[in-house]
Amino acid sequence: MTVGVQKQTLQERRKGESALSEFADYVEKQQSLRRAPGQNGPAVASGSKTSAPKRSAEAKIIEDHAELDMIDSLGLADTTSNIRLKELLLQESIEGEETLPQLVEVVRARIDEGHGETLFDLGLEDNGEPMAFSKEQWDVALDRIRRAATAVEADCRILITRNVGGPVEAETVNEKEKGASGKMLIRQKPETVEDVIETRIAVVGNVDAGKSTMLGVLVKGGLDDGRGKARVNLFRHKHEVESGRTSSVGMEIMGFDTHGEVVASNVPGRKLSWEEIGKRSAKVISFTDLAGHERYLRTTVFGLLSSSPNYCLLMVAANNGLIGMSKEHLGIALALNVPVMVVITKIDICPPHILEQTIKQLTGILKSPGARKIPIYIKNREECINTATQFVSQRICPIFQVSNVTGESLDLVRTFLNILPHHGHYDAQAPFEFHVNDTFSVPFVGTVVSGVVKSGLIHAGDAVLIGPDSLGQFTQTTIRSIERKRIPVPVCSAGQSASFALKRVRRKEVRKGMVVLPKLDTPPKVHRDFVAEVLILSHATTIRTKYQAMLHVGPVSQTCAIIDIDRAFVRTGDRATVAFRFVQRPEYLAVGDRLLFREGRTKGLGIVKSVGYDPSHPLNPDAAKEGG
C-alpha cells in the first residue's frame, strides 16, 4: 500500500530548518578532525606524540568565529615594539630608504597571508585607528606603498578613496573622517602557472534563472540580446543548444590580471581560450555551471559535492522568485556550509511590484532559522567593496540585481569577484589524495582523469594508485602529465583542480568517484559499510532499516541501504546514528567526510563517524534483544 505524501505542518518545517542550521555548524567542526583512512583510530601513533594535542588544537581553531579572527591582527597587545605603520609610510628622507625594506616585509607578510593578494587600508593603522593623512601625505604614502609592492613583484589598484578626490572617491561622506584614506588591492604576479590564485564557484538556481547567460556575459564581456546569444558557447551538447537548458556540469573560467582587470580579448565577441586566460591571469575564478531542471538534480548534487566549491552563486529570476529547485539548491549549499551570494537576474523585463515581491521573499528565506543569513543588497561600488572584504563571515549574504541585456550592475559583480578573498582550508603537508569527478579519453594522450586535490601535493612522473574498482582493488599507474586549466604544470597541490594523464590505464577502468592515492607498501582500505551521524531534512513517513536512497559522498554517488539505526525509526528533523551499506561496490571513505542522501529530493545530510560496521555491536542493543 503506497502512502500519500503528507504536507508538513509549519511547526515541523521550522523544526527541520533550525535543526539543519545547527547540524551544518556541527559538521563543519567535525570536518576539521577529518583524517585519511591510514591515520584512523583515536590512539596516537607511536613516535608521534604531538599529534593528539595538535588535533584538539585544530578542533579548537574551528570553533572560533571567523569574524573574531580579526581581533588578533589588530595589534591591541601592550607590547607592540614595532614602528607604527604611519611612520613607515611617511618617511621621505634618507631614513625612508632604510625603512623601506621593513615596509616591504609588511606587504610581503600580508600577501602571503592572503594567498597571493591582500586588501590594504591606506590611511588606517592595523588596529583601525585613522592616520589622519593630508592630501600631500596620502600622495607620499601611496608612492611608498607602490614601491614596496614593486619590490615583491606585485601591482596596486586603488579600489576606493575618502577625502582624496578622483574617479574612485566614495559617494557617502562621513563628517567625522577628515583624513585621506583608501582601500587598495595589492596582487602579486604569479612566478609560474602553478602560483595562480584559484577560486571555485558553483552556480545554481532554478531552470530559466539565467545561469548560463550570466556566465557567458561575465566571461566574454559582451551583452546578451535577450534571446540566448550569450549562453550558446557554454553548452556542451547539441540537445542543450536546442532546448536552451543545461543538462551537464559545465565549466567556465574568468581571469583577472594583477591590476584587477578582467582578462578578455581585444576583439569584441572573440572568446579567449583557457590557455590564454591562464597565462595572462594572476587570479582565476572557475565557475561550475550546474543544471537547474529537476530532472538533472542528481547531476547538480554531484557537481556541487565533487567540485568542492569555495563559494556558491545562487541565481534567481526577478520575474519568478525563489521557486522550484532553487530552494533545494540553497538548502544543499547551506548544508555544505559554503558561503552563498545571490544574483537576481532579468530586472530589465520585470515589473517593479514583482521585483519587490521577489526581494521580500528572498529576504524572508535568507533570514529564516534554517539559513540564518544577513542579506545585504548591493547598490553601489562602496557597498560592493566593503561586503567583499567582510565575506569571510559566512553569515553575510550579498545580493546583486543585474540585467544581462542592459548590463546594469554587472560591473559590481565583476568588482566583487575580483576582490573576493580566498576561502577554504587545505593541507598541503598531509598525504596526497585526489578525487576523480570526470574521466576522458584523449587521442594520442590516453586516459585522463580530472578532479580536485583534497590534500598533499603531486608531481608529474609520480607512481600512484587509482581505485577502487568493483572488487575494491586499486590499479597501479604513473602520472604522465598534469594540466591545470588546460595548461601543463609540473606540480599540483591541495585545493587546486587539475587533470592527470595516466599511463597503462584504459578509460573503461576508471570512473567518477574513484580516488588517486600515493603508492604505499600497504594497499588502501575500502569499505562497504560505514556509520554516519545524519539529520533527516524531509521525509513523509518514518525511515527504518532496509530503507534505500541515493547517497552522495564527495564525488561518490551510489545507492545505499540502511542496515542499522540507533533507535526504532527516524522522522523529519531527527538526528540519528545510522549504519549504511553500499549496494553495488565498496568505496574509499574517510572519517569526517560529508554525505547527502536523497530519494528524488534531498532527504538528509550527515557526516561519516566511522568506517566499517560490526554486526555483533549493534547501534541499538535494546532492539536486538527484543528481536532475539
N, C-alpha and C positions, 0 to 999 in steps of 0.2 A: 504494500500500500504506500503510495507516494504522499509525502507530507507537503502541503501547500506552504509556500513561503510566507511567513508571518512578518508583518510590518513591525519594526522595532518601535517601542514607545520612546518618547523623548528622554525619559529618565534613563532607559537602558543605553541610548545613544550617548548621553552625557557621560555615563559611567565608562563606556568604552573609550570615549575621547580622552578623558583625563587619565585613564589607565595607559593609553598609548603614549602620552607625553612623558609620564613618569618612567615607563618602561624603556623608551628611547634613550633617556638620560642614563638609566641603569646599564643598558647595553654598551653605551659609549665608555663608561668606566670599566666594564668588564673587558672590552676590546683591548684596552691598554695592557692587559695581562696576557694577551694572545701570544702563544709561543708555538713554534714549529713542532710537529709531532715528535721529532727527535729529542726535544727538550721536555717531554711530558713528565708528569709526576710532581707532587708537591715537594718531595725531598730534594735537597740541594745536591748537585752532582759533586763527587769527591774532587777536591782540588780547587773548586770554585766557591770559596766560602763567602764571597761578596755578593753572590747573585741574589740571595733571598732578601737582604735589606735593600738591594738595588731595585728589586721587583716591587717591594712595598713602597719604595720611594716613587717609582713610576706611577703606581696606582694613586699615590697622594697627589702627584702633579696633576693628573687628570681631574681630580676632584676640585682643584682650584678653578675659579671662574676666569675665563679668558679676559673679561673686562678688567679684572683686578691685577692682571699681569703688568699693566701699565705703571702701577704704583712703584714696582721695583725699579723701573727705568727713570723715575722722576728725580733721583738723586736727593732724596729727603733726609738721608743719614747725616749726622752732625760732622762726620769725619770726611768731608769732601776736600781733599788736599789738592785736587787738580785745578788748573787755571779755568776760570769761567769761560764759557763759550763766547761771550760778548768780547772779551779781551782778545781771544784768538782770531775773531772775525775782523776786529778793527785796527790791529797793529799794522801800520803802514811803513814805519821806519825800518832801520837795519834789523832791529829786533824782530820785526814782522817776518823777515826772510828766515830767521832762526826758528820761529814758532810755526811756520807753515807746515813742516813735517808733522807736528802734533795735530794740526787741523786735518791733514791728510789721513792720519791714523783714525781720527774720529769718524771721517767719512767712510774709510775702508771698513771699520767695525760695523757701521750702520748697514752698509751694502751687504756684508757677509750675513748679518742677522736677517736681512730681508731676501736672501737667496738671489742676490744679483741686482737688487734695486732697493731704493729707500725713498720715503717721503720726508723731506727735510723742512722743518718750520724755521724759516729765516726770520729772525726778529723775536724769537721766543727762546728762553732758556730751556734746559732739559726738564725742569720742574714746572714749566708752563708760565713762568714769570715773563712779562713783556720786557724787551730790551730798550724800548722807547727810542728807536733809531730816528734820526732826522733823515731827510731825503738824501743828503750827501753821504751820511754814514751807511745808509742802505746800499748806495752805489758801490762803496768801498767793500762792504761785506759780501755783496753779490760777486764782485770781481774776485775776491779771495776764495770764495766757495767754488767758483768756476775753475780757478787754478788748481785747487785741491782735487776737484773731480777729474780734471785733465790728467793729474798725476797718477790716478788709479784707473786711467783709461775709461772714464765714464763721461756721459753728457748730461747737461742740466736742462730742464724745461720748467719755466715758471708757470704754475697752474693758476694761481690766484694771488692778488696782492691787495693790501689795505693801506690807504693813505700814501700811495706811491704814484698813482695815475697810470695811464696806459691802457692797452687793449684788454688786459685781463683783470682790471680793477673790480673788486667786489661791488655788487649793486647795493647791498644793505650797508648802511653806515652806522657804526657803533660809536656813540658820543664819548664813551669812556676811553676808547682806544685812540690815543693821539699819535703814537709812534708808528713808523712804517714797518710793516711785516708782510710776510707772504709764505705760501706753500710751494715747494718745488719738488719735482721728481728727478732723482739722480739715478740713472740706469747705466750699468757697466756694459761695455762692448764685450760680447762673448768671444773668448780666445778661439774656441773651436765650436763646432755644431753641437757637441755634447753639452756645452755650458748654457745653451739657450733655455730661458725660463719657460716652463710649460705649465699651463693651467687647463684642466679638462672641465668642460661644462656640458651637462646633459640638458637637451632642450625637449621639454614635454608640454603637453596640453591637449585639449580635445581636438577631434578631427575638424578641419577647416578653421583652425585658430590662426593660421598664417605662419607656421613654424618654418617651413622650407623657404617661403618667400622672404621672411625676415633675414634668414641666414644668407640667402642669395644677395640681398641688398647690402648687408653688412660686409660680406666678403668681397663682392665685386665693385662696390662703390656707386653703381648706377641706381636708379629708382625703378619701381615696378610700374607696369602700365594698368594694373587693376585686373588683368586677365591671365596672370600666371607666367609672365615673361621671365621674372627673376628666379623662379624655382626650377625651371626646366633643366638647367645644368646640374642640379643637385641630385636628380633622380638616377637610380642605378638600373632600373628595369623598364622595359617597353610599356608594361601594363601600368606602371606608376605615372608615366608621361600621359597616357591616355586618360586615366581616371583622375589625375592630379593629387593622388593620395600616396603618401609614403607607406611602404609595407615592410621595408628592411631597415637595418640600422645604418644610416648614412653618416659619413664623416666629412667634416669641412674644417679647414684651418684658416686662421686670421692672424696676420703678423703685425707687430709694432716694432719700429726701429728704436734706437737709443734716444731719439728726440721725442718719442711718444707719438709719432705719426703712423697712420695705417700704411702698411706696405701694399701698394696697389700698382697696377700697370699704368704707364703714362698714356696709353692708347685707350680711349673710352670703350667700354664693353668687352675688352680683352681680359680673359681670366688668367692670372699668373699660375704657373704650375707649382706644386708643393715644393719642389726643389728650389725654385726661385724665391719663394716666400721664406723657406727655412734658412737659406743662405744670407738673405738680406735682413732678417729679423733678429731682435735681441730678446723678444718675448713672443711666444706663440700661444694662441688660445685654440684648443681643439674642441670643436663642437660635435657632439654626438646627436645627430638628428633622428629622433625616435618617432615611431608611428603613433598617431592619435586615435585610430579606429579601434573599437572594442575587439574586433576580430584578431587584431595583431597584438593583444595585450601581452601574450607570452614573450613575443619578440621585444616589446618595450621593457618588460621587467628584466629580461636577460640583458638588454643593453644598459639598463640603469645599474645593475649589480656588477656586470663584468667589466665595464669601463672604469669602475671606481672613480666617479667624478668628484672634483673638488667643490663644484657648485652646481646648483640646479636652476635652470631658467624656465619658468612656467609661463606659457603664452595663453592669454585669454582674449577672445574676440570681443570687442566692445559691444557689438550688437547681440551677442549670445550670452555673455556672462560665464560664470563657472558652471558648466553643465557637463553631463556625461562623464567621460573618462578623466576630465581634468581634476575632479575631486579625488579620484582613485590615484592619479599620478602624484598629486600633492601629498596624499597620505603616505605613499611609498617613500617620497623624498624626506618627509618628516621622520618616518620610521628608520631611514638610513642615517638620520642626523646630518644631512647635508644642508649647508646654508642655501636658502631659497631667495631668488629675486623674481619679480613678476613684470611682464611686459604686456600692457593692454594694447592690442593692435586694432587696425581698421577704424580709428577715431574720425577719419575724414568722411566716412559714409554713415556714421552713427548719430541719430538724433540726440540732442543734449540730455533729454529726460531719461533716455535708455542708458546713456553713459553713466548718469548719476546713479541709476539703479544698480548697474554693474559694480560701480565703485563701492556702493553701500553694502552689497552682497559680499564682495571680496574682503572688505574691512571686517565684516561680521565673522567670516570664516577664519580669517587670519588671527583674530583676537579670541577665538573660541578656545575652550580648555584643551582641546586636542592639539592645537597649533601653538598657542601662546606666543605669537609673534607681535612685533610692534610695526605696523605698516607705516612707511614713510613715502609720501607722494612727492616725487622729484620733479620740480618745475623749472629750475634754473641751474646754471653751471656751479654756483656756490654750494647749493644743497647736494648736488651730484658728487662734488669732491669731498665734502665733509662726510657724507654717508659711506663713500667707498673706503675712506680711511678708517671708519669705525665698523666696517663689515666683519671684523674678527668676532664681534659679538653675534652669536647665532640667533639672538632674539630679534635682531633688526631685519626687516624685510623691505628692501627698496622697491618702489613701484613706478614704472615709466609708462607714459601714454604716448604711443607713437603711431605714425602713418607711414607705410612703406611706399605710398604713391606720392604724397606731397613732401615726404622727408622730414616731417615735423618731429622734433626731439630725438632724431637718430644720432645727432652729434653728441647728445648727452649720454646715450647708450655706449657709443664708441669711447668717450672720455672715461666713463665708468669702468669699462672693460680694460682700458689701458692702465689705470692705476689700481685695479683690483689686487689686493695683497695676496701673497702665496698662502695657501691653506692646506693643511694635511700633515700628518706625522708619518715619516718614512725612516726606516732604519737601514742605512747603507752598510752598517757593520755586521748585521745579522746574517745567517746563512742565506744563500741565494734561493729565491722562489719566484716563479713566473707563471701566471695564469693565462692559459690559451683561451682567447674569445673568438678567434676566427682562423680558418685554415685555407690555404690556396695552393694551387699547383702552377708554378710559373715556368714558362718554356725556357729551356737552357739553364735554369737555376735549380729546379726541383721543388720539393715540398717546402712551403713557407708557413710559419705559424705567427699570428700577431696576438698581442695582449699587453698586459701591464705588469711591470716588475714590482712584486709585492715587497720584497726586501733583498738586501745584498746587492752585489754587482757582478757583471758577467763580461767576459772578453770574447771577441771572435776567435775561434780555434779551441775554445774550452770543451772538454768532454762532459756531456750531460746525460741525464736520464729523462725520458718523456713517457708519461703514462697517467693513470693505469688503463690497460685495455680491458676487455670484457672478463678476463680471468684475474684481473688485479695485478698483472705483470707490468714491469717497466722495460722500455726498449733503450738500449744504449746508443747514443749518437754523438755527433760533434757539430758545433755551431760553425757553419761555413762562413756566414757573414751576418752582420747586424745592420738594420736600417731604422732610422727614426725619421718620420715624416718624409719617407722616400729618399732620404739622404744617407749614404753609407757612413757608419761610425765604427770606431774600433771597440768601444766600451759602452755599457749601458748600466745605469744604477737605479736604486729604489725610487719608486714614484714616477718613473718615466714609462711612456708607452712605446713599444718597439715591435719590429718584425724580425724573426730569426729564420735564416735559410738552414735547413738541417740536412746532414749527409746521410745517405743509406736508409732513408725512411720514405715509405710511399704515402701518398696523400690519403689513401683509404685507411691507413693505420693510425692516423691522428684524427681527433675530433675536438669540438668545443668542450670545455670543461676539464681538459687534461691539464697537468702541471709539468713544468720543466724544472728539474732539481739538479744540484751538482752531483757528480758521480761520487758515491761513498762506498766504503767497504761493506756496510750493512745495507741491504735494499730498503727503500722507504716502506712504511707500513700503510696499507689501505684498509678501510673499514666498511663493512656493510651495515653495521648497527651503530647508533650513537645516541647519546642522551642530551636533550636540549631543554632550556627553560623557555617557554613560549607564552605569548599573550594572544588570546583569541580576540580578533577585532570584530568580526561579524559572522554569525552563523545562525540560521533559522532554528535549528534544533540542537540537541546535545551532541557532543563528539565523544565517542568511546573507542576502545581498542578495535583494530581491524579497519578503522577509517583510513581512506586513501586520499591523497591530494598531491598536486604538483609542487615539488619543493625546489626552491632556488637558493643555492649557497655560492656566492661569488659567480663564477662562470658555469657552475654545475647546475643543470636543471634536469630533474628526474622524478618519476613517481615514487612516492614514499608511503609506507603503511605504518600506522601507529601500532606498536606491539605491547606497550605498557604505559600506564598513566599513574601518577601518584594518588589518584582518587578515582571514584567510580566513573565520573564523566565530567566534562568541562563545557561551559557555556560562554556566550559573548561577555567580554570584559574580564574573564578569569585568567589568572597567571598560574601555570602548572609546569611541573617537570614531566617530560614526556620522552619515551624511548621510540625512536624511528628506525625503520629498516628500509634500505633502498631495494626496489623491486627488481631492477634489471641487472645492475652490476655494482661492485664496490667502488667507492670514490676516495680521493685523498682529502682528508679534513684535518683541521687543527682546532684545538680548544680556543674559544673566543671568536670563531667565525660567525658572521651574521647570517640568519636564514629567514626566508619568507616563504610561506606556503599558501597556495590558492587552489580553488576549485571554481574555475570561471573567474570570479572577482577575488580579491585578496581576502583570505580568511584569518591569517595570523602571521606574527613575526616572532623571532626568537634569537637565541644565541646558544652555540654549542657549548655544553658544560663538560662533557667527557666523551671520548671516543671508545667504541666497543660497549657491549651490554652483556651482563651476566645474568641469565635467567634464574640462577639459584639465589640471586639477591634482588627480588622484585621491588619496584618503586613503591608499591602499595602492599605491604606484607599482610595487612588485615584481609584484603580481598582474596589473597592467595589462600589464606586459612579457610575463609568461608567456602571458597571453591573446592578446597580439599575436603 
